[in-house]
Amino acid sequence: MSTHDILVPNIGDFDGVAVIEVLVSPGDTIAVEDSLITVESDKASMEIPSSHAGVVKEVLVKVGDEVAEGTAIVRVEAAAAA
């Protein structure tokens, strides 16, 4: 099994947005497109989806952190290939 860091994708014209909610915990099984965190800019809030399926090994951000495109948010042990 391999591990992957899931990164914040391009979320528009923001240098940094605040994490207002963490939606997963270590040990959770996630699928592609499951929401991982909720971030909020001065204009809107949005959920950041997973780009990989597997088991959450480590959550790398917490509520109050500021994230930007490319920030690692979750480390996942990849599910076995189908």
C-alpha positions in Angstrom: 0.0 0.0 0.0 1.2 3.5 -0.7 0.5 6.8 0.9 -0.5 10.0 -0.7 -0.7 13.6 0.5 -3.9 15.2 -0.7 -3.3 18.8 -1.6 -5.6 21.8 -1.9 -6.5 22.2 -5.5 -6.8 25.5 -7.4 -9.6 27.2 -5.5 -9.5 30.5 -7.5 -7.9 33.8 -6.9 -7.0 33.3 -3.2 -3.6 33.5 -1.6 -4.8 31.8 1.5 -8.2 30.8 3.0 -9.0 29.8 6.6 -9.9 26.2 7.5 -13.3 26.4 9.4 -14.1 22.7 9.6 -12.2 19.4 9.4 -14.6 16.7 8.1 -12.4 13.6 8.5 -10.3 11.9 11.2 -7.5 9.4 11.2 -8.9 5.9 10.5 -11.8 7.2 8.3 -12.2 5.5 5.0 -12.8 8.0 2.2 -13.6 7.9 -1.5 -12.6 10.2 -4.3 -14.7 13.4 -4.1 -15.5 12.9 -0.4 -15.2 16.3 1.4 -12.2 16.7 3.6 -12.2 20.2 5.0 -14.3 23.4 4.7 -12.5 26.6 3.9 -13.8 30.2 4.0 -12.7 33.3 2.2 -14.1 36.7 2.7 -16.7 35.9 0.0 -17.7 32.3 0.3 -17.1 28.9 2.0 -16.3 25.7 0.1 -15.6 22.1 0.8 -12.3 20.6 -0.5 -12.8 17.1 -2.0 -10.5 14.2 -1.9 -8.5 13.3 -5.0 -7.7 9.7 -3.7 -9.6 6.9 -2.1 -8.2 5.1 1.0 -7.9 5.3 4.7 -6.9 8.6 6.4 -3.6 8.1 8.2 -3.0 11.7 9.3 -4.9 15.1 9.1 -2.2 17.7 8.4 -4.3 20.9 9.1 -6.6 22.1 11.9 -9.4 24.6 12.3 -7.9 28.1 12.1 -5.0 27.1 9.8 -4.7 29.1 6.5 -4.2 27.0 3.4 -3.5 27.8 -0.3 -3.2 25.8 -3.5 -0.7 23.0 -3.0 -1.0 22.8 0.8 -1.1 19.2 2.0 -4.2 18.6 4.1 -4.6 14.9 4.6 -2.2 11.8 4.3 -4.1 8.8 2.9 -3.1 5.1 2.6 -4.3 4.3 -0.9 -7.0 1.7 -1.4 -5.9 -1.4 -3.3 -6.3 -1.0 -7.1 -9.5 -2.3 -8.4 
